[in-house]
């Protein structure tokens, strides 16, 4: 992802607009820029110890207030409230939050001296409620990298089955980091990582975060090597054309259990682990057993080399402890390298 974004003209232009030094890694420069701002904010709040507290601090420093929408009636009420305050940007907000947009930040054009500069409206209706914590961070990151003060509206758009614009993809990466701020997670990351330990930290540090986002964010921030794998029934790349309306002229094989998402944390990358997405799950793996036998949870020691593709490519990194948990339509697993003994 980062390599692709680094070569994108929009991302390079954004880095230039932020007055960052020319680099072959503009993504890294932009992320570092955001971290410097947040560290500067934290200098005024040395007792801040959780990403939840950090969220409020960053929002205040960036001069925005969050307004959560839990029903259509609340949306209508907020629209009327701000239109009465001569904030014309709210005229179409009921159309903007149409199910594809989870959050929207508007720059106030008629603020009172005591008002904040922006309003971030977060759609918490229905299933969107579990995404609200992440959506707030997404909106804040847009403000962190704001370069054109004349822009009045910034959106977080959720487009299913469509590629995101480069800036949105970059914002996703940065928001995911701050939502589970590594320094704060690592201060509590003791012992071996597990699903139970991740849930404990979620409840303690950011209880409004969804369990799925916490699983990803906390495993990435964990100081010791770990790879998060999500396996579900899927086709091999190229077997199914999503734009193809009919398969009558082509026999499509049934989907098989594949590691559709593979996320090593920084510590795992440094150990040289090689784990590639969309590999077929080996029948000997505990992931396969948990999914196909309907087990709720199981552990096993496995060799990463058992993961092989049809062309002979394989995963590498030695022996790992696999902790696999059934989530119904998928199985999630934590892969933890086992130190070699001499």
C-alpha contacts under 8 A as a table, 3 or more apart, distances in Angstrom:
res1	aa1	res2	aa2	distance
1	X	4	X	5.30
1	X	5	X	6.27
2	X	5	X	5.09
2	X	6	X	5.98
2	X	27	X	6.57
3	X	6	X	5.12
3	X	7	X	6.81
4	X	7	X	5.62
4	X	8	X	6.79
5	X	8	X	5.06
5	X	11	X	6.61
5	X	27	X	6.90
5	X	166	X	6.60
5	X	170	X	7.61
6	X	11	X	6.78
6	X	12	X	7.10
6	X	24	X	6.98
6	X	25	X	5.73
6	X	26	X	5.70
6	X	27	X	5.77
7	X	11	X	7.74
7	X	12	X	7.45
8	X	11	X	5.43
8	X	12	X	6.37
8	X	166	X	7.39
9	X	12	X	5.05
9	X	13	X	6.01
10	X	13	X	5.07
10	X	14	X	6.16
10	X	166	X	7.00
10	X	167	X	7.35
11	X	14	X	5.00
11	X	15	X	6.28
11	X	26	X	6.96
11	X	27	X	7.25
11	X	166	X	6.87
11	X	167	X	6.66
12	X	15	X	5.14
12	X	16	X	6.30
12	X	26	X	6.04
13	X	16	X	5.02
13	X	17	X	6.12
14	X	17	X	5.02
14	X	18	X	6.24
14	X	147	X	7.85
15	X	18	X	5.13
15	X	19	X	6.53
15	X	20	X	5.50
15	X	21	X	7.89
15	X	22	X	7.98
15	X	26	X	6.05
15	X	27	X	7.97
15	X	29	X	7.37
15	X	30	X	6.24
16	X	19	X	5.01
16	X	20	X	5.64
16	X	21	X	7.37
16	X	22	X	7.36
17	X	20	X	7.55
17	X	147	X	6.37
18	X	145	X	7.40
18	X	147	X	6.49
20	X	29	X	6.95
20	X	30	X	7.69
22	X	26	X	7.45
23	X	26	X	5.68
23	X	29	X	7.66
25	X	28	X	5.38
25	X	29	X	6.43
26	X	29	X	4.90
26	X	30	X	6.09
27	X	30	X	5.19
27	X	31	X	6.18
27	X	170	X	7.48
28	X	31	X	5.11
28	X	32	X	6.06
29	X	32	X	5.09
29	X	33	X	6.08
30	X	33	X	4.91
30	X	34	X	6.34
30	X	145	X	7.97
31	X	34	X	5.18
31	X	35	X	6.28
31	X	174	X	6.42
32	X	35	X	4.99
32	X	36	X	6.19
33	X	36	X	5.23
33	X	37	X	6.54
34	X	37	X	5.22
34	X	38	X	6.36
34	X	141	X	7.86
34	X	144	X	6.34
34	X	145	X	7.33
35	X	38	X	5.12
35	X	39	X	6.04
36	X	39	X	5.14
36	X	40	X	6.16
37	X	40	X	5.10
37	X	41	X	6.36
37	X	144	X	7.78
38	X	41	X	4.97
38	X	42	X	6.19
38	X	58	X	6.99
39	X	42	X	4.95
39	X	43	X	6.29
40	X	43	X	5.24
40	X	44	X	7.44
41	X	44	X	5.87
41	X	45	X	7.21
41	X	57	X	7.35
41	X	58	X	6.89
41	X	61	X	7.01
42	X	45	X	4.91
42	X	46	X	6.07
42	X	48	X	7.23
42	X	54	X	7.85
42	X	57	X	7.92
43	X	46	X	5.77
45	X	48	X	5.68
48	X	53	X	6.24
48	X	54	X	6.61
49	X	53	X	7.06
49	X	54	X	7.77
49	X	184	X	6.17
50	X	53	X	5.37
50	X	54	X	6.26
50	X	181	X	7.89
50	X	184	X	5.99
50	X	185	X	7.96
50	X	205	X	5.02
50	X	206	X	7.03
51	X	54	X	4.74
51	X	55	X	6.01
51	X	178	X	7.14
51	X	179	X	6.03
51	X	180	X	6.01
51	X	181	X	5.91
51	X	184	X	7.12
51	X	205	X	6.22
51	X	206	X	6.15
52	X	55	X	5.18
52	X	56	X	6.90
52	X	179	X	7.97
52	X	205	X	6.47
52	X	206	X	5.24
53	X	56	X	5.46
53	X	57	X	6.43
54	X	57	X	5.02
54	X	58	X	6.08
55	X	58	X	5.37
55	X	59	X	6.16
55	X	136	X	7.98
55	X	137	X	7.05
55	X	179	X	7.83
56	X	59	X	5.10
56	X	60	X	6.19
57	X	60	X	5.23
57	X	61	X	6.17
58	X	61	X	5.03
58	X	62	X	6.05
58	X	140	X	7.43
59	X	62	X	5.19
59	X	63	X	6.16
59	X	64	X	5.42
59	X	65	X	6.66
59	X	140	X	6.58
60	X	63	X	4.98
60	X	64	X	6.02
60	X	65	X	7.21
61	X	64	X	7.88
62	X	140	X	7.60
62	X	143	X	6.90
62	X	144	X	7.49
63	X	116	X	5.02
63	X	117	X	5.31
63	X	118	X	6.10
64	X	116	X	5.67
64	X	117	X	6.01
64	X	118	X	4.37
64	X	119	X	5.28
64	X	120	X	6.45
65	X	116	X	6.89
65	X	118	X	6.55
65	X	119	X	5.09
65	X	120	X	5.90
66	X	119	X	6.22
66	X	120	X	4.84
66	X	121	X	5.91
66	X	122	X	6.95
66	X	136	X	7.73
67	X	119	X	7.19
67	X	120	X	6.14
67	X	121	X	4.79
67	X	122	X	6.09
68	X	121	X	5.89
68	X	122	X	4.79
68	X	123	X	6.14
68	X	124	X	6.24
69	X	72	X	7.62
69	X	74	X	5.77
69	X	75	X	5.76
69	X	121	X	7.12
69	X	122	X	6.02
69	X	123	X	4.98
69	X	124	X	5.32
69	X	125	X	6.43
70	X	74	X	6.47
70	X	75	X	7.81
70	X	123	X	6.83
70	X	124	X	4.98
70	X	125	X	4.60
70	X	126	X	7.66
70	X	129	X	7.93
71	X	74	X	5.22
71	X	75	X	6.47
71	X	124	X	7.85
71	X	125	X	5.69
72	X	75	X	5.06
72	X	76	X	6.28
73	X	76	X	5.12
73	X	77	X	6.15
74	X	77	X	4.92
74	X	78	X	6.17
75	X	78	X	5.27
75	X	79	X	6.13
75	X	94	X	6.77
76	X	79	X	5.09
76	X	80	X	6.21
76	X	94	X	7.24
77	X	80	X	5.22
77	X	81	X	6.10
78	X	81	X	4.91
78	X	82	X	6.27
79	X	82	X	5.56
79	X	83	X	6.12
79	X	90	X	5.64
79	X	91	X	6.97
79	X	93	X	6.97
79	X	94	X	7.59
80	X	83	X	5.12
80	X	84	X	6.07
81	X	84	X	5.35
81	X	85	X	6.67
82	X	85	X	4.85
82	X	86	X	6.53
82	X	87	X	5.38
82	X	88	X	7.84
82	X	90	X	6.60
83	X	86	X	5.00
83	X	87	X	5.05
83	X	88	X	5.98
83	X	90	X	6.33
83	X	91	X	6.98
84	X	87	X	7.35
85	X	110	X	7.28
86	X	109	X	7.99
86	X	110	X	6.33
87	X	90	X	6.17
87	X	108	X	6.43
87	X	109	X	6.20
87	X	110	X	6.25
88	X	91	X	5.55
89	X	92	X	7.12
89	X	93	X	7.47
89	X	106	X	6.81
89	X	108	X	7.93
89	X	152	X	7.81
90	X	93	X	5.03
91	X	94	X	7.78
92	X	95	X	5.34
92	X	96	X	6.28
93	X	96	X	4.81
93	X	97	X	6.20
94	X	97	X	5.62
94	X	98	X	7.04
95	X	98	X	5.51
96	X	101	X	6.63
96	X	104	X	7.99
97	X	100	X	6.95
97	X	101	X	5.19
97	X	102	X	6.54
97	X	103	X	7.26
97	X	104	X	7.78
97	X	123	X	6.99
98	X	101	X	6.25
99	X	102	X	6.78
100	X	157	X	5.82
100	X	158	X	5.06
100	X	159	X	6.35
101	X	104	X	7.32
101	X	155	X	6.85
101	X	156	X	5.78
101	X	157	X	4.53
101	X	158	X	5.82
102	X	122	X	6.26
102	X	123	X	5.23
102	X	124	X	7.92
102	X	128	X	7.06
102	X	132	X	7.89
102	X	135	X	6.71
102	X	156	X	6.11
102	X	157	X	6.55
102	X	158	X	6.95
103	X	120	X	6.95
103	X	121	X	5.62
103	X	122	X	4.46
103	X	123	X	5.82
103	X	135	X	6.22
103	X	136	X	7.43
103	X	139	X	7.00
103	X	155	X	6.28
103	X	156	X	5.59
103	X	157	X	7.81
104	X	120	X	5.66
104	X	121	X	5.35
104	X	122	X	6.70
104	X	139	X	7.15
104	X	153	X	7.01
104	X	154	X	5.94
104	X	155	X	4.82
104	X	156	X	6.50
105	X	118	X	6.62
105	X	119	X	5.52
105	X	120	X	4.12
105	X	121	X	6.19
105	X	139	X	6.66
105	X	152	X	7.94
105	X	153	X	5.69
105	X	154	X	5.41
105	X	155	X	6.68
106	X	118	X	5.56
106	X	119	X	5.39
106	X	120	X	6.47
106	X	152	X	5.42
106	X	153	X	4.75
106	X	154	X	6.86
107	X	117	X	5.98
107	X	118	X	4.45
107	X	119	X	6.58
107	X	151	X	7.75
107	X	152	X	4.83
107	X	153	X	6.62
108	X	111	X	5.82
108	X	117	X	5.63
108	X	118	X	5.49
108	X	119	X	7.13
108	X	152	X	7.75
111	X	114	X	7.75
111	X	115	X	5.62
111	X	116	X	7.44
111	X	117	X	7.10
112	X	115	X	5.23
116	X	119	X	7.61
120	X	136	X	7.80
120	X	139	X	7.08
122	X	132	X	6.57
122	X	135	X	7.09
122	X	136	X	7.00
123	X	128	X	6.39
123	X	129	X	7.22
123	X	132	X	7.12
124	X	127	X	7.42
124	X	128	X	4.90
124	X	129	X	3.99
124	X	130	X	7.62
124	X	131	X	7.71
124	X	132	X	6.08
125	X	128	X	5.51
125	X	129	X	5.89
126	X	129	X	6.07
127	X	130	X	6.18
127	X	131	X	7.65
128	X	131	X	5.24
128	X	132	X	6.44
129	X	132	X	5.21
130	X	133	X	7.31
130	X	208	X	7.45
130	X	209	X	6.85
130	X	210	X	5.36
131	X	134	X	5.60
131	X	135	X	6.07
131	X	209	X	7.26
131	X	210	X	6.57
132	X	135	X	4.92
132	X	136	X	6.17
132	X	208	X	7.85
132	X	209	X	7.67
133	X	136	X	5.35
133	X	137	X	6.70
133	X	179	X	7.79
133	X	208	X	6.00
133	X	209	X	5.33
133	X	210	X	7.76
134	X	137	X	5.18
134	X	138	X	6.21
134	X	175	X	7.10
134	X	176	X	7.38
134	X	179	X	6.54
134	X	209	X	6.88
134	X	213	X	8.00
135	X	138	X	4.92
135	X	139	X	6.27
135	X	156	X	7.43
136	X	139	X	5.20
136	X	140	X	6.33
137	X	140	X	5.01
137	X	141	X	6.20
137	X	175	X	5.30
137	X	176	X	7.91
137	X	178	X	7.23
137	X	179	X	6.37
138	X	141	X	5.25
138	X	142	X	6.52
138	X	156	X	7.00
138	X	171	X	6.34
138	X	172	X	6.59
138	X	175	X	5.17
139	X	142	X	5.26
139	X	143	X	6.73
139	X	154	X	7.66
139	X	155	X	7.50
139	X	156	X	6.96
140	X	143	X	5.11
140	X	144	X	6.25
141	X	144	X	4.77
141	X	145	X	6.36
141	X	171	X	6.16
141	X	174	X	6.96
141	X	175	X	6.20
142	X	145	X	5.48
142	X	146	X	6.02
142	X	154	X	7.09
142	X	171	X	6.78
143	X	146	X	4.84
146	X	149	X	7.04
148	X	151	X	5.85
149	X	152	X	7.69
151	X	154	X	7.67
156	X	168	X	7.35
159	X	162	X	5.62
159	X	163	X	7.56
159	X	164	X	7.21
164	X	168	X	6.03
164	X	169	X	5.90
165	X	168	X	5.35
165	X	169	X	6.34
166	X	169	X	5.10
166	X	170	X	6.21
167	X	170	X	5.05
167	X	171	X	6.09
168	X	171	X	4.98
168	X	172	X	6.14
169	X	172	X	5.08
169	X	173	X	6.55
170	X	173	X	5.21
170	X	174	X	6.44
171	X	174	X	5.15
171	X	175	X	5.88
172	X	175	X	5.21
172	X	176	X	6.06
173	X	176	X	5.31
173	X	177	X	6.59
174	X	177	X	5.20
174	X	178	X	6.51
175	X	178	X	5.29
175	X	179	X	5.95
176	X	179	X	5.28
176	X	180	X	6.75
176	X	217	X	6.40
177	X	180	X	5.67
177	X	181	X	5.79
177	X	182	X	7.14
177	X	217	X	6.99
178	X	181	X	4.55
178	X	182	X	7.66
179	X	217	X	7.46
180	X	184	X	7.60
180	X	185	X	6.61
180	X	206	X	7.89
180	X	214	X	7.45
180	X	217	X	5.60
180	X	218	X	6.20
180	X	221	X	7.21
181	X	184	X	5.54
181	X	185	X	6.23
181	X	221	X	7.50
182	X	185	X	5.07
182	X	186	X	5.90
182	X	218	X	7.92
182	X	221	X	4.85
182	X	222	X	7.52
183	X	186	X	5.25
183	X	187	X	6.31
184	X	187	X	5.29
184	X	188	X	7.16
185	X	188	X	5.59
185	X	189	X	6.13
185	X	201	X	7.55
185	X	205	X	7.87
185	X	218	X	6.85
185	X	221	X	6.55
185	X	222	X	7.13
186	X	189	X	4.74
186	X	190	X	7.89
186	X	221	X	6.86
186	X	222	X	6.13
186	X	223	X	6.20
188	X	201	X	7.45
189	X	193	X	7.78
189	X	222	X	6.47
189	X	223	X	7.31
190	X	193	X	7.94
193	X	197	X	6.22
193	X	198	X	7.15
193	X	219	X	7.71
193	X	222	X	7.65
193	X	226	X	7.93
194	X	197	X	5.12
194	X	198	X	6.23
194	X	323	X	7.48
194	X	334	X	7.29
195	X	198	X	5.18
195	X	199	X	6.29
195	X	215	X	7.61
196	X	199	X	5.17
196	X	200	X	6.24
197	X	200	X	5.02
197	X	201	X	6.32
198	X	201	X	5.23
198	X	202	X	6.17
198	X	214	X	7.14
198	X	215	X	6.41
198	X	218	X	6.53
198	X	219	X	7.61
199	X	202	X	4.97
199	X	203	X	6.16
199	X	211	X	7.21
199	X	214	X	7.66
199	X	215	X	7.83
200	X	203	X	5.26
200	X	204	X	6.20
201	X	204	X	4.97
201	X	205	X	5.72
201	X	206	X	7.63
202	X	205	X	5.41
202	X	206	X	5.13
202	X	207	X	5.42
202	X	209	X	7.07
202	X	211	X	7.51
202	X	214	X	6.19
203	X	206	X	6.00
203	X	207	X	4.37
204	X	207	X	6.41
206	X	209	X	5.65
207	X	210	X	7.88
209	X	213	X	6.69
209	X	214	X	6.42
210	X	213	X	5.35
210	X	214	X	6.17
211	X	214	X	5.06
211	X	215	X	6.07
212	X	215	X	5.09
212	X	216	X	6.49
213	X	216	X	5.23
213	X	217	X	5.89
214	X	217	X	4.96
214	X	218	X	5.51
214	X	219	X	7.89
215	X	218	X	5.70
215	X	219	X	6.02
216	X	219	X	5.47
216	X	220	X	6.22
216	X	228	X	7.18
216	X	263	X	7.94
217	X	220	X	5.25
217	X	221	X	6.31
218	X	221	X	4.99
218	X	222	X	5.98
219	X	222	X	5.11
219	X	226	X	6.80
219	X	227	X	7.63
219	X	228	X	6.98
219	X	265	X	6.80
220	X	226	X	7.75
220	X	263	X	7.63
220	X	264	X	7.03
220	X	265	X	4.46
220	X	266	X	7.05
221	X	265	X	6.93
221	X	266	X	7.98
222	X	225	X	7.46
222	X	226	X	7.57
222	X	265	X	7.35
223	X	267	X	6.43
224	X	267	X	5.68
224	X	268	X	7.34
225	X	264	X	7.72
225	X	265	X	6.47
225	X	266	X	7.33
225	X	267	X	4.53
225	X	268	X	4.03
225	X	269	X	7.73
225	X	271	X	7.57
225	X	336	X	6.31
225	X	337	X	6.63
226	X	264	X	5.99
226	X	265	X	5.91
226	X	267	X	7.24
226	X	268	X	5.56
226	X	334	X	6.54
226	X	335	X	5.57
226	X	336	X	4.89
226	X	337	X	7.03
227	X	262	X	6.92
227	X	263	X	5.50
227	X	264	X	4.05
227	X	265	X	6.22
227	X	268	X	6.80
227	X	334	X	5.75
227	X	335	X	4.93
227	X	336	X	6.68
228	X	261	X	7.91
228	X	262	X	5.88
228	X	263	X	5.06
228	X	264	X	6.22
228	X	332	X	7.21
228	X	333	X	5.82
228	X	334	X	4.89
228	X	335	X	6.40
229	X	259	X	6.28
229	X	260	X	7.74
229	X	261	X	5.71
229	X	262	X	4.64
229	X	263	X	6.41
229	X	332	X	5.66
229	X	333	X	5.10
229	X	334	X	6.48
229	X	335	X	7.58
230	X	259	X	5.59
230	X	260	X	5.98
230	X	261	X	5.11
230	X	262	X	6.60
230	X	330	X	6.80
230	X	331	X	5.86
230	X	332	X	4.54
230	X	333	X	6.47
231	X	257	X	6.22
231	X	258	X	5.16
231	X	259	X	4.13
231	X	260	X	5.53
231	X	261	X	6.99
231	X	281	X	7.61
231	X	287	X	7.69
231	X	330	X	5.60
231	X	331	X	5.32
231	X	332	X	6.39
232	X	256	X	7.69
232	X	257	X	5.11
232	X	258	X	5.62
232	X	259	X	6.71
232	X	260	X	6.69
232	X	329	X	6.55
232	X	330	X	4.55
232	X	331	X	6.58
233	X	255	X	5.34
233	X	256	X	4.84
233	X	257	X	4.31
233	X	258	X	6.05
233	X	330	X	7.59
234	X	255	X	4.64
234	X	256	X	5.51
234	X	257	X	6.18
234	X	258	X	5.99
234	X	260	X	7.51
235	X	239	X	6.16
235	X	240	X	6.99
235	X	253	X	7.92
235	X	254	X	7.35
235	X	255	X	4.72
235	X	256	X	6.43
235	X	258	X	7.83
236	X	239	X	5.55
236	X	240	X	7.91
236	X	255	X	7.86
236	X	278	X	7.08
237	X	240	X	7.35
237	X	278	X	7.74
238	X	241	X	6.59
239	X	252	X	6.89
239	X	253	X	7.98
240	X	244	X	7.82
240	X	252	X	7.21
241	X	244	X	5.25
242	X	245	X	7.92
244	X	247	X	7.32
246	X	249	X	7.66
247	X	250	X	5.20
247	X	251	X	6.77
247	X	252	X	7.17
248	X	251	X	7.32
256	X	280	X	7.09
257	X	280	X	6.00
257	X	281	X	5.75
257	X	288	X	7.39
258	X	278	X	5.36
258	X	279	X	5.48
258	X	280	X	4.32
258	X	281	X	5.23
259	X	262	X	6.58
259	X	277	X	5.61
259	X	278	X	4.83
259	X	279	X	5.54
259	X	280	X	6.44
259	X	281	X	6.41
260	X	277	X	5.50
260	X	278	X	4.64
260	X	279	X	7.53
261	X	277	X	5.55
261	X	278	X	7.08
262	X	275	X	6.81
262	X	276	X	6.55
262	X	277	X	5.27
264	X	267	X	7.92
264	X	268	X	5.65
264	X	269	X	6.32
264	X	275	X	7.79
265	X	268	X	5.30
265	X	269	X	6.41
266	X	269	X	5.14
266	X	270	X	6.38
267	X	270	X	5.23
267	X	271	X	6.71
268	X	271	X	5.24
268	X	272	X	6.90
268	X	273	X	6.10
269	X	272	X	5.37
269	X	273	X	5.74
269	X	274	X	7.80
270	X	273	X	7.60
271	X	317	X	7.61
272	X	316	X	7.97
272	X	317	X	6.29
273	X	315	X	7.72
273	X	316	X	5.77
273	X	317	X	4.38
273	X	318	X	8.00
274	X	315	X	5.22
274	X	316	X	4.98
274	X	317	X	6.24
275	X	315	X	5.02
275	X	316	X	6.84
276	X	279	X	6.57
276	X	315	X	6.78
279	X	307	X	7.15
279	X	308	X	7.25
279	X	309	X	6.39
280	X	307	X	7.48
280	X	308	X	7.76
280	X	309	X	7.23
281	X	285	X	6.90
281	X	287	X	7.22
281	X	288	X	6.34
281	X	307	X	6.92
282	X	285	X	5.37
282	X	288	X	6.83
282	X	306	X	6.80
282	X	307	X	6.11
282	X	308	X	7.94
283	X	288	X	5.57
283	X	289	X	7.46
284	X	288	X	7.02
284	X	289	X	7.79
285	X	288	X	5.41
285	X	289	X	6.82
285	X	302	X	7.24
286	X	289	X	5.00
286	X	290	X	6.09
286	X	298	X	6.88
286	X	299	X	6.90
286	X	300	X	6.42
286	X	322	X	7.42
286	X	324	X	6.94
287	X	290	X	5.22
287	X	291	X	6.22
287	X	324	X	5.87
287	X	331	X	6.69
287	X	332	X	7.96
287	X	333	X	7.19
288	X	291	X	5.35
288	X	292	X	5.99
289	X	292	X	5.35
289	X	293	X	5.34
289	X	294	X	7.57
289	X	295	X	7.22
290	X	293	X	5.57
290	X	294	X	5.59
290	X	295	X	4.55
290	X	296	X	6.66
290	X	297	X	6.58
290	X	298	X	6.77
290	X	324	X	6.96
290	X	325	X	7.09
290	X	326	X	6.32
290	X	331	X	7.23
291	X	294	X	5.43
291	X	295	X	6.75
291	X	326	X	6.41
291	X	330	X	7.05
291	X	331	X	6.12
292	X	295	X	7.93
294	X	326	X	7.40
295	X	298	X	7.20
295	X	325	X	7.97
295	X	326	X	6.68
296	X	325	X	5.84
296	X	326	X	5.02
296	X	327	X	8.00
297	X	323	X	7.52
297	X	324	X	5.67
297	X	325	X	4.52
297	X	326	X	6.22
298	X	323	X	6.18
298	X	324	X	5.50
298	X	325	X	6.81
299	X	321	X	7.12
299	X	322	X	5.42
299	X	323	X	4.65
299	X	324	X	6.18
300	X	321	X	5.87
300	X	322	X	5.31
300	X	323	X	6.99
301	X	319	X	6.73
301	X	320	X	5.73
301	X	321	X	4.63
301	X	322	X	6.10
302	X	306	X	7.97
302	X	319	X	5.59
302	X	320	X	5.53
302	X	321	X	6.48
302	X	322	X	6.97
303	X	306	X	5.89
303	X	318	X	5.64
303	X	319	X	4.53
303	X	320	X	6.32
304	X	307	X	5.90
304	X	314	X	7.96
304	X	315	X	5.46
304	X	316	X	5.35
304	X	317	X	6.18
304	X	318	X	5.81
304	X	319	X	6.31
304	X	320	X	7.01
305	X	308	X	6.95
305	X	314	X	5.84
305	X	315	X	5.19
305	X	316	X	5.31
305	X	317	X	7.61
305	X	318	X	7.13
306	X	314	X	7.33
306	X	315	X	7.41
307	X	314	X	5.47
307	X	315	X	5.52
308	X	312	X	5.95
308	X	313	X	5.61
308	X	314	X	4.23
308	X	315	X	6.69
309	X	312	X	5.33
309	X	313	X	5.29
309	X	314	X	6.26
310	X	313	X	7.41
317	X	337	X	7.67
318	X	337	X	7.31
318	X	338	X	7.81
319	X	337	X	6.03
319	X	338	X	5.61
320	X	335	X	5.79
320	X	336	X	5.06
320	X	337	X	4.22
320	X	338	X	5.18
321	X	334	X	7.91
321	X	335	X	5.67
321	X	336	X	4.99
321	X	337	X	6.29
321	X	338	X	6.47
322	X	333	X	6.45
322	X	334	X	5.76
322	X	335	X	4.73
322	X	336	X	6.49
323	X	333	X	5.30
323	X	334	X	5.12
323	X	335	X	6.59
324	X	331	X	6.64
324	X	332	X	5.75
324	X	333	X	4.17
324	X	334	X	6.57
325	X	331	X	5.61
325	X	332	X	5.41
325	X	333	X	6.20
326	X	330	X	6.44
326	X	331	X	4.59
326	X	332	X	6.61
327	X	330	X	5.30
327	X	331	X	5.48
327	X	332	X	7.10
328	X	331	X	7.23
